[in-house]
Amino acid sequence: MDGVVRFLSYEVDGTGGLAVDTGTGEFRGLLASSEAFPGTLDDIVRSGDFAGAARRLQAGSSVDPASAIHRPPLTRASKILCVGLNYSDHAAESAMKAPDFPTVFARFNSGLVAHGAPLVKPNASDAFDYEGEMVAVIGKRGREIAEADALDHIAGYSIFNDGSIRDFQLRTPQWTVGKNFDGTGGFGPVFVTADELPDGAAGLHIETRLNGQVMQSASTSDLIFDVRKLVSLLSIAMTLEAGDVIVTGTPSGVGAARKPPVFMKPGDICEVEIERIGTLRNRIVSQGG
């Protein structure tokens, strides 16, 4: 990809755009209203033509990530598959047995929140918890994928804050409701192609900070089921499609496990940083606020 490996989804006056890192730290991009626009990142992941898209975008205007209005990197994934209890220390602090098969639940595109946009604490609960996680994005369709071939199916990586409404999550054996309140799934700020990172994005430091205080600190090498294993095991059941998103799990340090518990509240700032990918930053607001 000639060193061009980072894509940023953004908008100007409600019109979507896509920008690419030119390799110097400068982002250049095009809006969807431009004839040269190569498509959304969802489109490009499905086509696999990252290099062609990058060439078009490099001819666009300069985009400042610090001042841009971000959009989630992808918004049309056919599946958002989240993995629970995928760090041993998090399973232990949750008083749950470490799984021998991935504990999977679904999230939906309707709950995604971009970098810089507010995460919404619902009126129905005060137990709004953070979960910093790495995202792996499928780039090639497959079913019953051998573990040895699994990384060939990964297009790239991003960052997620799996904002969880703990009391609703734990009301039932299935976690779907507590994991899908509107405006609780932080996603971004960029998408980084797989060739920019170690195989399986292993060995990267992941850290969650709440109002500047470190709450979670771990390595992606601590995953019970790493990216290679997740792709292979999930594909036993379902065909993984280009553009599907796997949210790989959170390490220990979640607010619900602390004594006393620490939950996100309006006015807080939550940041999730993953080495060599970036920092996802969101402020917390009240529902309707």
Steps between C-alpha positions, in 0.01 A plus 500: 500500500802728455496595868138623494327301768264719707151605400275750678124532443370854552232745396462864399158666530338157512677364191715194561862482400803276519862599558828314492832554672745596227782334691623823656228533764295729277152382405350589165147414399195539281132545573234273356388791282829486306506312169831344606365369832604131523213398729459456872737285700227233504516500118879491489532214751257302286690573179843457657641783289666701776786613276266632229288683755810648660625637168170681442483636852856632493389745231235642734502776757689502828298365795600578858405201719504724809227730369310271263155366583562126505271220397542139613749332264235254380123532533360219283655184642272203445621365835654665806619207709618583852702260711448494876738373769792481256767605751556261792535782754169654389322166529643464851393849613151427359484181712453295186688201367735566211321357195621207291317640196448870417211662687332694221224759497385740229507875474314701238602787275226722644689533830838606358657830606793669326819628655431841651123446516326452835432166662151508647424393856136387490242630741411142594831422672798646686714191432663620176834319473799531265672214315802579285539250217684436174295453182595264217326555165441216255627567149437170323193279510535153647344210687675228700827691471809313613688672782814505284314703236297721731712815483467501121135591565579811710499839327599711798439623851340777703394582858171453686353608832234243575295724728293262712189558708594250770172459685314430175782280369489273803122474529502209255746229386505670158680838507353652185273766652760636743752520217279682249362813659502784247817702483720269710742339250801725442686410178805664340682727448668329203521171314854363468575238235635170625836537327583794729486286816648176635328179395161492668577840654666307781718659764338844491443693821133579567400758760172655615500832685208667677557870561871436449523217754618164365225243557608217268851412382592181318646351183307358207723195541303426818187404303379148580384463139724709278387640165613191311301271729194724504473507121538124476258414781230750405509382140405149610146630544463784252643640182711802586445774243731782397417795725393291798636628831643292785531684832759285672437549873604717794767455768456534876429830670138555400300729725254236620781291653647785705427553866310725507384476136604780264251577224507765230289807568412814304799730465757217511753444223584142404799414282607165359851492358658212310865518406560572127127543434400817686277638773120488504367787710139565604331719758200370690161673484163422647218371281318799361773732626 
